[in-house]
Structure formats: C-alpha cells, structure tokens
Amino acid sequence: MTALTPRVDAAAMTLEDLAALEVGTTITWRGQEAAYGVLFSALEGEAPPNLLALTTPAHAVDLLQYQPDHHYRRVDALTRLCGSVAAVLERLAALTPADSVVRFAGGLELDGAGLQEVPAVALWTGRKC
C-alpha cells in the first residue's frame, strides 16, 4: 500500500495557512511542486533562495532579495491581506522579470530579528549573486 501525500494549490491558501500544513505536504504552483518544510539548509551546502517573502508582526509581508554581500535586502512589502500564496509568489517572480523561476518552496523561516519562525515562501531563479 502506498501512502498518499497531501497536496494543496498555492492559489487556495494564504501565507498564514502555511503554518498549519504538515511537513511534506506538496504545494503546487505554475505546474511546479514543492514539499512544505525547511526552505533550504546552508549546512547541507544548498544555495539560499534569490527571493524570499516573510510575514511580519506588523501585519505585512516583507519581500527580500539576496544580495552579493550574502545578505537579504527588503525590496518591497505587501499587506497581509495580499491574497494567496500564489499571489505572493507571483509578486516575488515579478521582482526579477528577466529571470525564470527554477524552483520554489514554502515553510517556516526565522523572522528578520531571528527570534521566531514565521510562514515564508522562497524562489530560486538560478541567478548567481
């Protein structure tokens, strides 16, 4: 018998909904799939995402872009009422329209202060920083 992995469409959920997902749940967006969980692991040699969206305590979503100095810089912000995870991913992708999306991920990430885990989504474009 094969175990079924739950699947959700990124257009059918908000960032806040991410926190309620089970690790391993498949998220679909633009024909791609990603397992909900850890966004990436620098300790395992994985490249950080080029673009990241994090919820903030101020009821906003910070859109961050990875910089050549290996830090993220806030490049835009949305209100929490910005809609679905798919809408946030589309907004991230629009920040670098010349780059194609290689993959995406959803999970929990440390907030800007590094104090608590917050729902987040990330995009990798393949662009080297």
Secondary structure, DSSP 8 states (H G I E B T S, - for coil): ------EEEGGG--HHHHTTS-TT-EEEETTEEEESS----GGGT----SEEEEEETTTEEEEEEE-TTS-EEEEEEEEGGG--HHHHHHHHHHTSTTS---EEEEEEEE-TTSSSEEEEEEEE-----
